[in-house]
Structures are given as structure tokens and as C-alpha cells.
């Protein structure tokens, strides 16, 4: 049971009731969360009113707590899957890169980055294919003997035609 920022250790029901009665008699506002006998998480807020009386708000947090626990579990599983995916693609002997329809990098593996001497800034998701190709072109890591614009137009034509491309 917690009262606002004050954490009250677990106590038997009689002691808990006495503690609440004391806070009510002192007319101090308080807020706490406790677990009922049927394992419901209940938040209780007590606010005294000027001139007597009070407002009490009770909210069952059980579903929210269960939902949050499921979200945390899902997040952990997603993180674990992402780690397994990264491990798998980074242990491939082949360079792998995946681009979206706007020619922005979705993912590439370490082998791809190493093969083309790509700095970390060019391996970030969202990096445009033109930036990667320009970098490779400047290092002489393309098979084109033409100027960059011509070489880039040719590789784009190949991609747009749906032909297989082994090295962008």
C-alpha cells in the first residue's frame, strides 16, 4: 500500500484500516494502491473537502496492470527477435542490403558494410541508396567506368526493370 509518495509496508487488514482511519481523522489527502483479497489492484484517492466531508475515488488497476505486463512481455520478445535477426544477418558470408520503394535503406548487415567500406553513417536505416552508391563510386567500388550520374542512372534502370542486381 502506498500513500502518495510515502510507501507503507505490507500490513494486516486491521492495521491498514487503522492507518487509513488515522489519515481520514487528520483530514490529510492521500492516495494508495492495494491488492484486494481476490487479487484486484485498487487505487484509492482520498481528498478532504473544506468544511467537512470528503471525496473518495477508487479505480481498479488490475486490467491496466495486466495490459502493461503483456506489453512489457511483448516488447521483450520483440527485442529478442530483433537481436536474433541481427545475429543471423551479421553472421552471413554474403553482404545483404534491403531498400524500400523510396530507395531508403531498411537494413544491411556488417558484411555489406565491410565489403564496401561503408562508414556507420551510411549503414543507418533511412540512408538513401544514392548516398551509398556515390560513396562506393568515389572509392572505385563500382563496375562502371562512366561518370556518377550515368552510372547511377544505369543501376536505377536495372533496378526499375526488375532485373536481378548482384551489387548495387
N, C-alpha and C positions, 0 to 999 in steps of 0.2 A: 504494500500500500504506500503510495507517495502522496504528500500534501504539497502541492505547488512544487517548490524546489527542494523541500525537505523530504528526505527519504525516511520512511518509518519502517523498521524491520518487521518481518512477519510476526504476527502475534495471534493469540487465540481470539475467538469471536467476542468474548466478554471484554477483553482488554481493548480490542478495536472499537467496540461500541462505546466504552467509557472514554476513549480518546476523542471520538467524534463528538460525544456529548459535551466534553470539555471545550472543544473548539467552538461548538454552537453556543454554549453558555457565555463564552468570552466574546462572542459576536465577531470572530475573525473569519474572513473569507478563506476558503481552502478548496483544494482540488486534489483528487486522488484517483487511483486506479486500483481495483482489487479483483480477485478471482472469486466467483461465487462457488457454492457447493457443487453446481452442475458444470463447472469449468468454463463459465462465461467470463470474459474480460469486461468489466464495467468501469466506466469513467464517471465520477460523481463530482459535480461542482456545487459548492455552497456559497451563496452570496447574501449576507445580511442586508436588509432594507432599512433605510433611515426611519426611525420611529417604531421599529419592531417588525417582526415578520422576516421572511427570507425567501429567496428563490433557490430552488434546487434543480439542477439539470443532470439527467442521467442518460448516458449513452452506452449502448452495447458495442464494444470494440472487437468482439470476437471475430466477426466476419472480416473486418478490416485487418485484424492481426493475421488471420488465416490467408487472406489475399496477399498481404505483404510477404508472408513466409513463402507462398507459392511463387511470387515474383522474384524473390531472392534466390530460390532454388532454380528457377528458370534462367535467371541471369548467370548463376554459377555454371549451369550446364552449357549455356551458350558460350561462355568464356572458355570452358573446357573443350568444346567442339572447335572453337576458333584456334585454340592452341594446337589441337591435334591436326587441323587443316594446315596451319603454318608449318608444323613439324614435317608433315608429309610433303608439301610442295618444296620445302627447303632442303629435303634430302633426296630430291630428284637429281639425276645426272644431266637432265635437259633444262635449258632455260625456258621459263614459262612466263608469259605475259598475257593479261586479259584486259581488253579495252571495251568501253561501252560504245553506243552508237554515235556519240559526240567525240569519239576518239580520245576519251579521257581514261587514264589508267585506273583499273579496278584493283588489280593485284599483280605483283610479279614476284618471282622467287629470287633467292640470293644468287643462284647460278646465273640467271638472266642478267642481274646487276653486275656480277663479276665478269661475265663474258664480254660485256660492252663497257666495262669500266665506269659504270654509272655512279655518280655521287648520290648520297642519300636523298637530296632534294628532288632528284629525278625518279626516285622509286616510291614517292608518296602517292597514295590514291588521289586521283583528280588531275595528275600531271598530264598535260596534253601530249599526244603522240608526236606532234611536230617538234616539241621541245626535245624529246628523247632522240628522235631521228636527226635533228640538227646537231645535237651533241655527238652522236655517233658519226655523222658525216664529217664534222670538224676533226675528229680523231682518225679519220680514214677507215672507219669500221663499217663501211657500206661497200657494195659491189659496183656502185655507179661511178662512172668517170665523167659525168656531166656536172653542171652547176647544181647547187642545192635545190632551187625551185623546180628544175626539170626532174631531178631525181625524186623529189618528194611527190611531184605530180604523177610520175610513173608508178611509184609504190601505192599511191592512193587509187589510181586506176585499177591496179591489180586487185587491191582490196575490194573496191566497189564492184568489180566484175564477179566477185565471189570465188576467184581462183585461189588456190592454196598458196599461202605465203609462208616460207620457212624462216625468214629472218626479216623483220620489219626494219 
